[in-house]
Amino acid sequence: MSWTVIVLIICCLLAAFAVWKEVGRPKKVHLALRIIASILAAAAFACIILPISYDREIYVSDDHAAVLLTPGFNPDSLNNDKRDQLFTTDKSVQKSYPQAKLIRLDELNTDSPAFSKVHLFGYGLNNEELTQLNHLPVVFHPLSVPSGISQVNWNQKLKSGERLTVQGSYNNTGSKTVKLILRGLSTQLDTAIIPAKSNKQFELTTVPKSEGRVVYHLLTITGTDTLENENLPVEIDPVQPLKILILSASPDFETKFLKNWLAEHGYEVAVRSTISKDKFSSEYANMQAVKLEHLNAGMLEQFDVVIGDLSVLKTEGALKSEVTQKGLGVIIRADTLSKGSSWLQTNFPREKLPVKNLSPVALSIRGRKNRSAPLKTEQTFIREMTATQSLVSDAQNHSVVSSSMAGSGHLVFTAVANSYNWMLAGDKDDYAAFWSLLIKNAARKVPVSESWSVAEFPTVSEPIDLQLQSGQIPGKIIADSAVIAPVQNPDVPFEWSNKYWPITTGWHSIKQNNGQPQWYYVYGRYDWEPAKAAEKLAATRHYTETYPANSSVTKQIHEKMRIEVPKIYFYLLLLVACVYLWAEGKLIN
């Protein structure tokens, strides 16, 4: 049931209740007027909640163009424009250039005669603002991308122990080198250098040591001057301990070191190693002992990841259904004992390298900026397939760890059989990054009942759209302490839009009634100015390509426009109806 139908039903019931109360009154004076006033009050209330609009024929003149000024415009470019057609939606622009009239964007479509096109000066408009032009053609007079961080992206939600990676582009138009610094808790964590007169990509990384909501800082410095100091909000959630089962063809160092590392990091671990035919040894860490001799569906369902040698995993008949139907993850360790083929290795064909004596090589672990310490690997690699994704590769981009989906679960195949050598050499970070990546990609995924998303750079005192994806109709939505009404997407029925105007910077929350709060960060008006300008430039260019000024719209004499009725009329109608009911009741009594 849509939001519109719900509102109409409630308001109809409200009107029916009011009429029933009026009919049941002992005094019947002015009964008809009171019934009309009650119905009008309920109708006005519905119109306040729901958007009411109408179609209107408007006249369009080919030579009637508006000039819209946005931040960054050059006043010298306006000499030939008519002053009565200068507009802006930005108060700071209107303050610095009083000749421009401050308007709403939708007013450009409702003037009579209507404007046939808009000449837009400055950095342009964002996607939210462009939609308000309602397909009105635009002639864009753009500026160049300003000096500074023109693009930036970072993983704003992390699990404890995961790496924070900040990537972007810096446009250095100056004659001096610029230094980028990633700071957190008053500590310099990583740096990058941008040469003068260059547009260069950068990447900064660190592993957060704390949990919760943290704000890092990205500074741009040239000499002793700080050009930018931007906030990088990050939410770090604690890791829920996973239950991991290790199946080894025989006791070995790889299994021993892996079990110890998992136990030290809070994982619940069970290890079964084959000693001889039908004889096993079992070890446990952070969990109670269970019988592992014969694995069935009920036993496998207790674990999130199974790590095992290929020769052992091939013999477990209950494994396939648990992976494909219930989402169990499997990390497959290639061994020399395995021959033939199985469903576990279909997507991971191995090939030998044409080299007899291999020297240790540094590996590229996905998500890390630098390569690992050298490690001597086997003479085989995994041939890439369309259904697989490489996770770890050597210097020649030969994949040594690859992943693929198998029904509801994930398979990770590794040709690295001696990662414990990193631990022996003291390269603990490489070992941790390697196994953390494999386990993260293989682990059984927890079903998500709802998902929230917010546009990039939500800004204080500006409307932001908080998107909710949920399989159920949302109840009351609470943004901070305010209650807002969700609007269902007519094309995507499980998506709901929630408009909100934050009045303070910093962390804000939104949640469904009695649900868990989801957090997002609201930036100041002047935060990330170069990145916002670059984003507006790109969005406006795309809009002008979609609705060019020489389109057929400018040649039409009449155009039908959808005009929204101002809410003030319905507020006045509700006020008049309520005042009449109150005053008439007082006079009669």
C-alpha positions as CSV (number, residue, x, y, z in Angstrom):
1,M,0.0,0.0,0.0
2,S,1.5,3.3,-1.1
3,W,2.0,6.4,1.2
4,T,-0.7,8.4,-0.7
5,V,-3.4,5.7,-0.2
6,I,-2.5,5.5,3.5
7,V,-2.8,9.3,3.9
8,L,-6.2,9.4,2.1
9,I,-7.6,6.5,4.1
10,I,-6.6,8.2,7.4
11,C,-8.0,11.6,6.3
12,C,-11.3,10.0,5.1
13,L,-11.7,8.3,8.5
14,L,-10.9,11.5,10.2
15,A,-13.5,13.4,8.2
16,A,-16.1,10.6,8.8
17,F,-15.5,10.7,12.5
18,A,-15.8,14.5,12.6
19,V,-19.1,14.4,10.6
20,W,-20.5,11.7,12.9
21,K,-19.6,13.8,16.0
22,E,-21.4,16.9,14.4
23,V,-24.5,14.9,13.5
24,G,-24.7,13.6,17.1
25,R,-24.5,17.0,18.7
26,P,-27.7,18.0,20.6
27,K,-27.7,21.5,19.0
28,K,-28.3,21.3,15.3
29,V,-27.7,25.1,14.6
30,H,-25.4,25.6,11.6
31,L,-25.0,21.8,11.2
32,A,-24.4,22.0,7.4
33,L,-21.7,24.6,7.7
34,R,-20.0,22.7,10.5
35,I,-20.0,19.5,8.4
36,I,-18.6,21.4,5.4
37,A,-15.9,23.0,7.6
38,S,-15.0,19.6,9.1
39,I,-14.6,18.0,5.6
40,L,-12.6,21.0,4.4
41,A,-10.2,20.7,7.4
42,A,-9.6,17.0,6.7
43,A,-9.1,17.7,3.0
44,A,-6.6,20.6,3.7
45,F,-4.7,18.3,6.1
46,A,-4.4,15.7,3.4
47,C,-3.2,18.3,0.8
48,I,-0.6,19.6,3.3
49,I,0.9,16.1,3.6
50,L,0.6,15.1,-0.1
51,P,2.1,17.0,-3.1
52,I,-0.7,18.6,-5.1
53,S,0.0,19.8,-8.6
54,Y,-1.7,20.6,-11.9
55,D,-0.9,20.9,-15.6
56,R,-0.6,24.4,-17.1
57,E,-0.1,25.6,-20.7
58,I,2.7,28.2,-20.7
59,Y,4.0,30.3,-23.6
60,V,7.6,29.8,-24.6
61,S,9.5,32.4,-26.6
62,D,12.6,31.4,-28.5
63,D,14.5,34.5,-27.6
64,H,13.5,34.6,-23.9
65,A,16.6,33.3,-22.0
66,A,17.5,33.6,-18.4
67,V,21.0,34.1,-17.0
68,L,21.7,32.0,-13.8
69,L,24.7,32.9,-11.7
70,T,26.3,30.2,-9.5
71,P,29.4,30.5,-7.2
72,G,32.6,31.1,-9.1
73,F,31.2,33.1,-12.0
74,N,33.2,35.9,-13.6
75,P,31.3,39.3,-13.5
76,D,33.2,40.4,-16.7
77,S,31.4,37.8,-18.7
78,L,28.0,39.4,-18.0
79,N,28.4,42.7,-19.9
80,N,26.1,41.8,-22.7
81,D,23.3,40.3,-20.6
82,K,20.0,42.0,-19.7
83,R,19.9,42.9,-16.1
84,D,16.2,42.0,-15.7
85,Q,17.1,38.4,-16.6
86,L,19.9,37.9,-14.1
87,F,19.0,35.3,-11.4
88,T,20.8,33.3,-8.7
89,T,19.8,30.8,-6.1
90,D,22.8,31.5,-3.9
91,K,22.6,34.2,-1.2
92,S,26.3,34.8,-1.2
93,V,26.3,35.4,-5.0
94,Q,23.3,37.8,-4.6
95,K,25.2,39.6,-1.9
96,S,28.3,40.1,-4.0
97,Y,26.3,40.9,-7.1
98,P,23.1,42.7,-6.1
99,Q,21.9,43.0,-9.7
100,A,21.0,39.3,-9.7
101,K,17.5,38.4,-8.4
102,L,17.3,35.7,-5.8
103,I,14.8,33.0,-6.8
104,R,14.0,29.3,-6.6
105,L,15.0,27.1,-9.5
106,D,11.5,26.0,-10.2
107,E,10.5,29.6,-10.8
108,L,12.4,29.6,-14.1
109,N,9.7,27.2,-15.4
110,T,6.6,29.1,-14.2
111,D,7.2,32.6,-15.5
112,S,4.9,33.8,-18.3
113,P,6.2,34.0,-20.9
114,A,8.5,31.1,-19.8
115,F,12.2,31.0,-20.5
116,S,13.2,28.9,-23.5
117,K,16.7,28.3,-22.1
118,V,19.1,29.3,-19.3
119,H,22.7,30.7,-19.6
120,L,24.5,29.2,-16.6
121,F,27.7,30.9,-15.4
122,G,30.1,29.6,-12.7
123,Y,30.6,26.0,-11.4
124,G,27.0,25.0,-12.1
125,L,24.5,23.0,-10.1
126,N,24.4,19.6,-8.4
127,N,22.1,16.8,-9.4
128,E,19.5,17.7,-6.9
129,E,19.3,21.2,-8.2
130,L,19.3,20.2,-11.9
131,T,16.2,18.1,-11.5
132,Q,14.3,21.3,-10.4
133,L,15.0,22.8,-13.9
134,N,12.5,20.2,-15.2
135,H,14.4,19.6,-18.5
136,L,14.8,23.3,-19.3
137,P,17.7,23.6,-21.8
138,V,21.0,25.1,-20.5
139,V,23.8,26.9,-22.2
140,F,26.7,26.3,-19.8
141,H,29.6,28.8,-19.5
142,P,31.9,26.7,-17.2
143,L,35.0,27.6,-15.3
144,S,38.1,25.3,-15.1
145,V,38.4,22.9,-12.2
146,P,39.7,24.9,-9.2
147,S,43.0,24.2,-7.6
148,G,42.7,21.6,-4.8
149,I,41.3,18.2,-4.2
150,S,39.0,17.7,-7.2
151,Q,38.0,14.1,-6.5
152,V,38.1,12.0,-3.3
153,N,36.7,8.7,-2.1
154,W,37.3,6.6,1.0
155,N,35.7,3.6,2.7
156,Q,33.5,5.4,5.3
157,K,32.4,2.2,7.1
158,L,35.0,-0.2,8.3
159,K,35.4,-3.3,10.4
160,S,38.0,-3.2,13.2
161,G,41.4,-4.1,11.7
162,E,40.4,-3.2,8.1
163,R,42.5,-0.6,6.2
164,L,41.3,2.9,5.6
165,T,42.1,3.9,2.1
166,V,41.7,7.5,0.8
167,Q,42.0,7.9,-2.9
168,G,41.5,10.9,-5.2
169,S,42.9,13.5,-7.5
170,Y,44.6,16.8,-6.8
171,N,44.7,19.7,-9.3
172,N,47.8,21.7,-8.5
173,T,47.6,24.9,-10.6
174,G,50.3,26.6,-8.5
175,S,54.0,26.9,-8.9
176,K,54.9,25.1,-5.7
177,T,54.8,21.5,-4.6
178,V,51.8,20.5,-2.5
179,K,52.0,17.9,0.3
180,L,48.9,15.9,1.3
181,I,48.9,14.6,4.9
182,L,46.5,12.1,6.4
183,R,46.1,12.8,10.2
184,G,44.3,11.1,13.0
185,L,44.4,11.7,16.7
186,S,47.0,14.4,16.2
187,T,49.3,11.9,14.4
188,Q,50.6,12.0,10.9
189,L,49.6,8.7,9.3
190,D,50.5,8.9,5.6
191,T,51.7,11.5,3.1
192,A,51.7,12.1,-0.7
193,I,53.4,14.7,-2.8
194,I,51.8,16.6,-5.7
195,P,54.2,18.3,-8.1
196,A,53.6,21.9,-9.3
197,K,51.4,22.5,-12.4
198,S,50.0,18.9,-12.4
199,N,46.8,17.0,-11.9
200,K,47.8,13.8,-10.1
201,Q,46.0,10.9,-8.4
202,F,46.9,10.1,-4.8
203,E,46.3,7.3,-2.3
204,L,46.7,7.5,1.5
205,T,46.2,4.5,3.8
206,T,46.2,3.6,7.5
207,V,44.8,1.0,9.8
208,P,42.6,2.6,12.5
209,K,43.4,1.6,16.0
210,S,40.1,2.6,17.6
211,E,36.5,1.7,17.2
212,G,33.3,3.9,16.9
213,R,32.8,7.1,15.0
214,V,36.1,8.9,14.2
215,V,36.9,12.0,12.1
216,Y,40.3,11.9,10.4
217,H,41.7,14.9,8.6
218,L,43.2,15.4,5.1
219,L,45.5,18.5,5.0
220,T,47.1,20.1,1.9
221,I,50.2,22.1,2.7
222,T,52.5,24.1,0.6
223,G,55.5,25.5,2.4
224,T,54.2,26.7,5.7
225,D,50.6,27.5,4.4
226,T,47.7,25.1,5.0
227,L,45.5,25.3,1.9
228,E,42.8,22.8,2.9
229,N,41.9,20.9,6.1
230,E,39.1,18.6,5.3
231,N,37.2,16.1,7.5
232,L,37.2,12.4,6.8
233,P,34.4,10.8,8.9
234,V,34.8,7.1,9.4
235,E,32.6,4.6,11.3
236,I,34.5,1.6,12.6
237,D,32.4,-1.3,13.8
238,P,33.8,-4.1,16.0
239,V,34.4,-7.5,14.3
240,Q,31.9,-10.2,15.2
241,P,34.0,-13.3,15.9
242,L,33.6,-15.8,13.1
243,K,33.6,-19.6,13.6
244,I,36.2,-21.2,11.4
245,L,36.8,-24.9,10.6
246,I,40.2,-26.0,9.3
247,L,40.5,-29.4,7.6
248,S,44.1,-30.4,7.0
249,A,45.4,-33.4,5.0
250,S,48.2,-33.7,7.6
251,P,49.6,-31.7,10.5
252,D,51.8,-28.9,9.0
253,F,53.2,-25.5,9.8
254,E,50.7,-23.6,7.6
255,T,47.8,-25.0,9.7
256,K,49.6,-24.4,13.0
257,F,50.5,-20.8,12.4
258,L,47.0,-20.1,10.9
259,K,45.3,-21.6,14.0
260,N,47.4,-19.5,16.4
261,W,46.8,-16.3,14.4
262,L,43.1,-16.8,14.3
263,A,42.9,-17.6,18.0
264,E,44.9,-14.5,18.9
265,H,42.4,-12.3,16.9
266,G,39.3,-13.7,18.6
267,Y,38.1,-16.2,16.0
268,E,36.5,-19.4,17.2
269,V,38.6,-22.1,15.6
270,A,38.3,-25.9,15.2
271,V,41.1,-27.9,13.5
272,R,40.9,-31.4,12.2
273,S,44.1,-33.0,10.8
274,T,44.3,-36.4,9.2
275,I,46.9,-38.7,10.9
276,S,46.1,-41.9,9.0
277,K,43.2,-43.4,7.3
278,D,40.0,-42.7,9.4
279,K,42.1,-41.3,12.2
280,F,42.2,-37.6,13.0
281,S,43.6,-35.2,15.6
282,S,41.4,-32.2,16.7
283,E,42.3,-28.9,18.3
284,Y,40.1,-26.0,19.5
285,A,40.5,-22.4,20.3
286,N,38.0,-20.0,21.9
287,M,35.2,-22.6,21.5
288,Q,34.0,-25.8,23.1
289,A,35.1,-29.2,21.6
290,V,32.8,-30.8,19.0
291,K,33.1,-34.1,17.2
292,L,34.7,-33.5,13.8
293,E,35.3,-37.1,12.6
294,H,32.2,-37.1,10.4
295,L,30.9,-33.8,9.1
296,N,27.2,-33.4,8.2
297,A,25.0,-30.4,7.3
298,G,24.1,-29.7,10.9
299,M,27.8,-29.5,11.9
300,L,28.8,-27.4,8.9
301,E,26.0,-25.0,9.6
302,Q,27.7,-23.9,12.8
303,F,30.7,-22.5,11.0
304,D,31.1,-19.3,8.8
305,V,34.2,-20.4,6.9
306,V,35.8,-23.7,6.1
307,I,39.5,-23.7,5.3
308,G,40.9,-26.9,3.9
309,D,43.3,-28.7,1.6
310,L,41.6,-29.6,-1.8
311,S,42.2,-33.3,-1.4
312,V,40.3,-33.3,1.9
313,L,37.4,-31.0,0.9
314,K,36.7,-33.1,-2.2
315,T,35.7,-36.0,0.1
316,E,33.1,-34.0,2.1
317,G,29.8,-34.7,0.5
318,A,27.7,-32.4,2.6
319,L,29.9,-29.4,1.8
320,K,28.4,-28.5,-1.6
321,S,24.8,-28.1,-0.5
322,E,25.8,-26.0,2.6
323,V,27.8,-23.7,0.3
324,T,25.4,-23.3,-2.6
325,Q,22.2,-23.2,-0.6
326,K,23.1,-21.7,2.8
327,G,26.0,-19.4,2.0
328,L,28.9,-21.2,3.8
329,G,32.3,-19.8,2.6
330,V,35.2,-22.1,1.7
331,I,39.0,-21.3,1.3
332,I,40.6,-24.0,-0.8
333,R,44.3,-24.6,-0.4
334,A,45.8,-26.3,-3.4
335,D,47.9,-29.3,-2.5
336,T,50.1,-31.8,-4.5
337,L,47.9,-34.7,-3.5
338,S,44.8,-33.6,-5.4
339,K,44.2,-35.1,-8.8
340,G,41.2,-35.0,-11.1
341,S,38.6,-32.3,-10.8
342,S,35.7,-31.3,-8.6
343,W,33.1,-28.5,-8.3
344,L,35.6,-26.8,-5.9
345,Q,38.2,-26.2,-8.7
346,T,36.1,-25.8,-11.8
347,N,36.6,-22.0,-11.9
348,F,40.2,-22.2,-10.8
349,P,42.3,-23.9,-13.5
350,R,46.0,-24.0,-12.6
351,E,49.0,-23.6,-14.8
352,K,52.7,-24.1,-14.3
353,L,55.2,-21.2,-14.7
354,P,57.9,-22.0,-17.3
355,V,60.6,-21.4,-14.7
356,K,62.7,-24.0,-12.9
357,N,64.2,-22.1,-10.0
358,L,61.8,-19.5,-8.6
359,S,63.2,-16.7,-6.4
360,P,61.0,-15.1,-3.7
361,V,58.5,-12.6,-5.1
362,A,56.6,-9.7,-3.6
363,L,52.8,-10.2,-3.8
364,S,50.1,-7.6,-4.5
365,I,47.3,-8.0,-1.9
366,R,44.1,-6.3,-3.0
367,G,43.4,-3.2,-0.9
368,R,47.1,-2.5,0.0
369,K,49.1,0.2,-1.6
370,N,52.5,-1.5,-1.2
371,R,53.5,-5.0,-2.1
372,S,54.3,-7.6,0.5
373,A,57.7,-8.8,1.6
374,P,59.2,-11.4,-0.8
375,L,57.7,-14.9,-0.5
376,K,58.8,-18.1,-2.3
377,T,55.7,-19.5,-3.9
378,E,54.9,-22.6,-5.9
379,Q,55.5,-22.8,-9.6
380,T,51.8,-22.6,-10.4
381,F,49.3,-19.8,-10.8
382,I,45.5,-19.6,-11.3
383,R,44.3,-18.8,-14.8
384,E,41.8,-16.0,-14.8
385,M,38.2,-16.8,-15.7
386,T,35.1,-14.6,-16.4
387,A,33.5,-15.8,-13.2
388,T,36.5,-15.2,-10.9
389,Q,38.2,-12.2,-9.3
390,S,41.9,-12.1,-8.5
391,L,42.7,-11.2,-4.9
392,V,46.5,-11.7,-4.7
393,S,48.9,-11.6,-7.6
394,D,52.7,-11.7,-8.3
395,A,54.8,-9.0,-10.0
396,Q,53.8,-10.4,-13.4
397,N,50.1,-10.2,-12.5
398,H,49.8,-14.0,-12.2
399,S,46.9,-14.7,-9.9
400,V,47.9,-16.8,-6.9
401,V,44.6,-16.3,-5.0
402,S,41.2,-16.0,-6.7
403,S,37.6,-16.0,-5.7
404,S,34.2,-16.8,-7.2
405,M,30.6,-17.3,-6.2
406,A,29.0,-20.7,-5.8
407,G,25.2,-20.3,-5.4
408,S,24.7,-18.4,-2.1
409,G,28.3,-19.0,-1.0
410,H,31.8,-17.9,-2.0
411,L,34.8,-19.9,-2.9
412,V,38.4,-18.6,-2.5
413,F,41.2,-20.7,-4.1
414,T,44.8,-20.1,-3.0
415,A,48.0,-21.5,-4.5
416,V,50.1,-20.1,-1.6
417,A,50.9,-22.9,0.7
418,N,53.7,-21.3,2.8
419,S,52.3,-18.0,4.0
420,Y,53.7,-18.9,7.5
421,N,57.2,-17.8,6.2
422,W,56.0,-14.2,6.6
423,M,55.5,-14.9,10.3
424,L,58.9,-16.5,10.6
425,A,60.5,-13.5,8.9
426,G,58.6,-11.0,11.2
427,D,56.4,-9.7,8.4
428,K,53.2,-10.0,10.5
429,D,51.3,-7.2,8.7
430,D,51.6,-9.1,5.4
431,Y,50.4,-12.3,7.0
432,A,47.5,-10.5,8.6
433,A,46.5,-8.6,5.4
434,F,46.7,-11.9,3.4
435,W,44.4,-14.0,5.6
436,S,42.1,-11.1,6.5
437,L,41.4,-10.6,2.8
438,L,40.7,-14.3,2.2
439,I,38.4,-14.7,5.2
440,K,36.5,-11.5,4.4
441,N,35.8,-12.6,0.9
442,A,34.8,-16.1,1.8
443,A,32.8,-15.6,5.1
444,R,29.1,-16.4,5.2
445,K,27.2,-13.2,4.6
446,V,24.7,-12.0,7.2
447,P,21.3,-11.1,5.6
448,V,20.6,-7.3,5.8
449,S,17.0,-6.3,6.4
450,E,17.6,-2.6,5.6
451,S,20.2,-0.5,3.9
452,W,20.7,3.3,4.1
453,S,22.6,5.5,1.7
454,V,23.2,9.2,1.5
455,A,24.5,11.4,-1.3
456,E,28.1,12.5,-1.3
457,F,29.0,15.6,0.9
458,P,25.6,16.2,2.7
459,T,25.8,19.9,3.6
460,V,24.4,21.8,6.6
461,S,21.1,23.8,6.0
462,E,20.7,22.1,2.6
463,P,18.2,19.3,1.8
464,I,19.6,15.8,1.7
465,D,18.0,12.7,0.4
466,L,18.4,9.6,2.7
467,Q,17.6,6.5,0.7
468,L,16.2,3.5,2.5
469,Q,16.1,0.0,0.9
470,S,13.8,-2.3,2.7
471,G,11.7,-5.3,1.9
472,Q,9.0,-4.1,4.3
473,I,7.0,-0.9,4.4
474,P,8.9,1.4,6.8
475,G,7.2,2.6,9.9
476,K,8.0,6.0,11.5
477,I,11.3,7.4,10.3
478,I,13.2,9.4,12.9
479,A,16.0,11.7,11.8
480,D,17.9,13.0,14.9
481,S,14.8,13.8,16.9
482,A,12.5,14.8,14.1
483,V,9.9,12.5,12.5
484,I,9.9,12.5,8.7
485,A,7.6,10.9,6.1
486,P,9.1,8.4,3.7
487,V,8.2,8.6,0.0
488,Q,8.2,5.3,-2.0
489,N,10.0,5.2,-5.3
490,P,7.3,4.3,-7.9
491,D,9.8,2.5,-10.1
492,V,11.7,0.7,-7.3
493,P,9.0,-0.4,-4.7
494,F,11.6,-1.4,-2.1
495,E,13.3,2.0,-2.1
496,W,12.1,4.9,0.0
497,S,13.2,8.5,-0.1
498,N,13.5,10.6,3.1
499,K,14.1,14.3,2.8
500,Y,15.8,16.1,5.7
501,W,17.4,19.5,6.4
502,P,20.2,19.2,9.0
503,I,20.9,22.5,10.9
504,T,24.2,21.5,12.5
505,T,27.5,19.9,11.2
506,G,28.9,16.7,12.5
507,W,27.4,13.2,13.0
508,H,23.6,12.7,12.6
509,S,21.5,9.6,12.9
510,I,18.4,8.2,11.2
511,K,16.4,5.1,12.0
512,Q,13.1,3.4,11.7
513,N,11.0,3.4,14.8
514,N,12.6,1.0,17.4
515,G,15.3,0.2,14.9
516,Q,19.1,0.6,15.1
517,P,20.4,4.1,14.2
518,Q,22.4,4.6,11.1
519,W,25.0,7.4,11.2
520,Y,26.1,9.9,8.6
521,Y,28.2,13.0,8.6
522,V,27.1,16.5,7.7
523,Y,29.7,18.9,6.3
524,G,30.0,22.7,6.7
525,R,29.0,24.9,3.8
526,Y,32.6,25.6,2.8
527,D,34.0,22.1,3.3
528,W,35.4,20.3,0.3
529,E,34.8,23.3,-2.0
530,P,37.1,22.2,-4.9
531,A,35.6,18.7,-4.9
532,K,32.1,20.0,-4.8
533,A,32.9,22.4,-7.6
534,A,34.3,19.6,-9.8
535,E,31.2,17.5,-9.0
536,K,28.9,20.3,-10.1
537,L,30.9,20.9,-13.2
538,A,30.5,17.3,-14.2
539,A,26.8,17.1,-13.4
540,T,26.0,20.3,-15.3
541,R,28.0,19.2,-18.3
542,H,26.1,15.9,-18.4
543,Y,22.8,17.8,-18.1
544,T,23.6,20.1,-21.0
545,E,24.5,17.1,-23.1
546,T,21.1,15.6,-22.3
547,Y,19.1,18.8,-22.8
548,P,21.0,21.0,-25.2
549,A,19.8,24.5,-25.8
550,N,19.2,23.8,-29.5
551,S,16.6,21.1,-28.7
552,S,13.1,21.1,-30.1
553,V,11.8,22.4,-26.8
554,T,12.9,25.9,-27.6
555,K,10.9,26.0,-30.8
556,Q,7.6,25.2,-29.2
557,I,5.0,27.9,-28.7
558,H,3.1,26.2,-25.9
559,E,4.4,23.7,-23.4
560,K,2.5,21.8,-20.7
561,M,4.2,22.2,-17.3
562,R,3.5,20.4,-14.0
563,I,3.0,23.1,-11.4
564,E,2.9,22.3,-7.7
565,V,0.3,24.1,-5.6
566,P,1.9,26.1,-2.8
567,K,1.3,24.6,0.6
568,I,0.4,28.0,2.1
569,Y,-3.1,27.8,0.6
570,F,-3.9,24.6,2.4
571,Y,-2.5,25.9,5.6
572,L,-4.8,28.9,5.3
573,L,-7.8,26.7,4.5
574,L,-7.1,24.5,7.5
575,L,-6.7,27.6,9.7
576,V,-10.0,29.1,8.5
577,A,-12.0,25.8,9.0
578,C,-10.6,25.2,12.5
579,V,-11.2,28.9,13.5
580,Y,-14.8,28.7,12.3
581,L,-15.5,25.4,14.2
582,W,-13.9,26.8,17.4
583,A,-15.7,30.2,17.2
584,E,-19.1,28.8,16.2
585,G,-18.9,26.3,19.1
586,K,-18.1,29.1,21.5
587,L,-20.9,31.3,20.3
588,I,-23.5,28.5,20.4
589,N,-22.5,27.4,23.9
